[in-house]
Amino acid sequence: MGKKHGPEEIIGKLCEAEIVLAQGGTTGDACRRNAVSEQTYYRWRKVYGGLKTDKARWMKGLEKENLRLRRVISDLTLEKPSIINLG
């Protein structure tokens, strides 16, 4: 499996790719320069296209907070005693 890229690194590579494309290069050229497949490039562009690095950091923080809150809710749900009506 390949290297995991962080959001800031992905946005940087997308910016580099846009420069190559603006200079008349092809998508394949931009992908080779960034050492990623075209499929990865298009997936990144779909998710991170148009974002600046500060927005990516903010989004990553929201994802972490969301995960933390999900765990808290899960823990509270497990601690709640189940009431079974046997009558």
Phi and psi restraints in degrees (value plus and minus 20) as a CYANA .aco file:
   2 GLY   PHI     -98.1   -58.1
   2 GLY   PSI    -199.1  -159.1
   3 LYS   PHI     -93.5   -53.5
   3 LYS   PSI     120.8   160.8
   4 LYS   PHI    -103.3   -63.3
   4 LYS   PSI     105.7   145.7
   5 HIS   PHI    -120.8   -80.8
   5 HIS   PSI     119.5   159.5
   6 GLY   PHI     -99.7   -59.7
   6 GLY   PSI     142.5   182.5
   7 PRO   PHI     -76.8   -36.8
   7 PRO   PSI     -59.9   -19.9
   8 GLU   PHI     -85.6   -45.6
   8 GLU   PSI     -60.3   -20.3
   9 GLU   PHI     -86.6   -46.6
   9 GLU   PSI     -59.6   -19.6
  10 ILE   PHI     -83.3   -43.3
  10 ILE   PSI     -65.1   -25.1
  11 ILE   PHI     -82.8   -42.8
  11 ILE   PSI     -59.2   -19.2
  12 GLY   PHI     -81.8   -41.8
  12 GLY   PSI     -62.6   -22.6
  13 LYS   PHI     -87.5   -47.5
  13 LYS   PSI     -55.9   -15.9
  14 LEU   PHI     -85.0   -45.0
  14 LEU   PSI     -58.6   -18.6
  15 CYS   PHI     -84.5   -44.5
  15 CYS   PSI     -63.0   -23.0
  16 GLU   PHI     -81.0   -41.0
  16 GLU   PSI     -60.7   -20.7
  17 ALA   PHI     -83.8   -43.8
  17 ALA   PSI     -60.4   -20.4
  18 GLU   PHI     -83.3   -43.3
  18 GLU   PSI     -55.4   -15.4
  19 ILE   PHI     -85.3   -45.3
  19 ILE   PSI     -64.9   -24.9
  20 VAL   PHI     -81.1   -41.1
  20 VAL   PSI     -63.8   -23.8
  21 LEU   PHI     -86.1   -46.1
  21 LEU   PSI     -57.5   -17.5
  22 ALA   PHI     -87.5   -47.5
  22 ALA   PSI     -47.5    -7.5
  23 GLN   PHI    -103.8   -63.8
  23 GLN   PSI     -15.5    24.5
  24 GLY   PHI      76.5   116.5
  24 GLY   PSI     -13.2    26.8
  25 GLY   PHI     -97.4   -57.4
  25 GLY   PSI     148.3   188.3
  26 THR   PHI    -115.5   -75.5
  26 THR   PSI     148.6   188.6
  27 THR   PHI     -81.9   -41.9
  27 THR   PSI     -57.7   -17.7
  28 GLY   PHI     -81.1   -41.1
  28 GLY   PSI     -61.1   -21.1
  29 ASP   PHI     -81.7   -41.7
  29 ASP   PSI     -65.1   -25.1
  30 ALA   PHI     -83.8   -43.8
  30 ALA   PSI     -59.1   -19.1
  31 CYS   PHI     -88.5   -48.5
  31 CYS   PSI     -61.3   -21.3
  32 ARG   PHI     -83.4   -43.4
  32 ARG   PSI     -60.0   -20.0
  33 ARG   PHI     -83.4   -43.4
  33 ARG   PSI     -54.8   -14.8
  34 ASN   PHI    -114.3   -74.3
  34 ASN   PSI     -20.5    19.5
  35 ALA   PHI      38.7    78.7
  35 ALA   PSI      25.6    65.6
  36 VAL   PHI    -154.2  -114.2
  36 VAL   PSI     138.8   178.8
  37 SER   PHI     -98.8   -58.8
  37 SER   PSI     142.1   182.1
  38 GLU   PHI     -84.4   -44.4
  38 GLU   PSI     -55.5   -15.5
  39 GLN   PHI     -80.9   -40.9
  39 GLN   PSI     -63.7   -23.7
  40 THR   PHI     -83.6   -43.6
  40 THR   PSI     -62.6   -22.6
  41 TYR   PHI     -77.3   -37.3
  41 TYR   PSI     -68.9   -28.9
  42 TYR   PHI     -86.7   -46.7
  42 TYR   PSI     -56.1   -16.1
  43 ARG   PHI     -85.5   -45.5
  43 ARG   PSI     -64.9   -24.9
  44 TRP   PHI     -81.3   -41.3
  44 TRP   PSI     -63.4   -23.4
  45 ARG   PHI     -83.6   -43.6
  45 ARG   PSI     -55.9   -15.9
  46 LYS   PHI     -85.3   -45.3
  46 LYS   PSI     -61.4   -21.4
  47 VAL   PHI    -104.3   -64.3
  47 VAL   PSI     -66.9   -26.9
  48 TYR   PHI    -126.4   -86.4
  48 TYR   PSI     -20.4    19.6
  49 GLY   PHI     -78.6   -38.6
  49 GLY   PSI     109.7   149.7
  50 GLY   PHI      66.1   106.1
  50 GLY   PSI     -24.4    15.6
  51 LEU   PHI    -107.6   -67.6
  51 LEU   PSI     127.9   167.9
  52 LYS   PHI    -117.7   -77.7
  52 LYS   PSI     143.6   183.6
  53 THR   PHI     -82.1   -42.1
  53 THR   PSI     -54.4   -14.4
  54 ASP   PHI     -87.7   -47.7
  54 ASP   PSI     -54.8   -14.8
  55 LYS   PHI     -88.0   -48.0
  55 LYS   PSI     -56.4   -16.4
  56 ALA   PHI     -85.3   -45.3
  56 ALA   PSI     -61.0   -21.0
  57 ARG   PHI     -83.1   -43.1
  57 ARG   PSI     -63.4   -23.4
  58 TRP   PHI     -82.3   -42.3
  58 TRP   PSI     -63.4   -23.4
  59 MET   PHI     -82.6   -42.6
  59 MET   PSI     -61.5   -21.5
  60 LYS   PHI     -83.5   -43.5
  60 LYS   PSI     -59.4   -19.4
  61 GLY   PHI     -83.4   -43.4
  61 GLY   PSI     -60.2   -20.2
  62 LEU   PHI     -84.4   -44.4
  62 LEU   PSI     -60.0   -20.0
  63 GLU   PHI     -82.9   -42.9
  63 GLU   PSI     -61.6   -21.6
  64 LYS   PHI     -84.5   -44.5
  64 LYS   PSI     -63.3   -23.3
  65 GLU   PHI     -84.7   -44.7
  65 GLU   PSI     -59.5   -19.5
  66 ASN   PHI     -81.5   -41.5
  66 ASN   PSI     -64.6   -24.6
  67 LEU   PHI     -82.2   -42.2
  67 LEU   PSI     -62.6   -22.6
  68 ARG   PHI     -81.4   -41.4
  68 ARG   PSI     -64.9   -24.9
  69 LEU   PHI     -86.2   -46.2
  69 LEU   PSI     -56.8   -16.8
  70 ARG   PHI     -82.7   -42.7
  70 ARG   PSI     -60.2   -20.2
  71 ARG   PHI     -85.2   -45.2
  71 ARG   PSI     -61.3   -21.3
  72 VAL   PHI     -81.5   -41.5
  72 VAL   PSI     -66.3   -26.3
  73 ILE   PHI     -82.8   -42.8
  73 ILE   PSI     -61.6   -21.6
  74 SER   PHI     -82.3   -42.3
  74 SER   PSI     -64.6   -24.6
  75 ASP   PHI     -82.9   -42.9
  75 ASP   PSI     -61.8   -21.8
  76 LEU   PHI     -85.3   -45.3
  76 LEU   PSI     -57.4   -17.4
  77 THR   PHI     -86.4   -46.4
  77 THR   PSI     -59.1   -19.1
  78 LEU   PHI     -90.4   -50.4
  78 LEU   PSI     -51.5   -11.5
  79 GLU   PHI     -96.9   -56.9
  79 GLU   PSI     -43.1    -3.1
  80 LYS   PHI     -86.5   -46.5
  80 LYS   PSI     103.2   143.2
  81 PRO   PHI     -89.9   -49.9
  81 PRO   PSI     116.8   156.8
  82 SER   PHI    -103.6   -63.6
  82 SER   PSI     115.1   155.1
  83 ILE   PHI    -123.6   -83.6
  83 ILE   PSI      98.5   138.5
  84 ILE   PHI    -130.3   -90.3
  84 ILE   PSI     106.5   146.5
  85 ASN   PHI    -113.1   -73.1
  85 ASN   PSI      85.9   125.9
  86 LEU   PHI    -116.0   -76.0
  86 LEU   PSI      -9.1    30.9
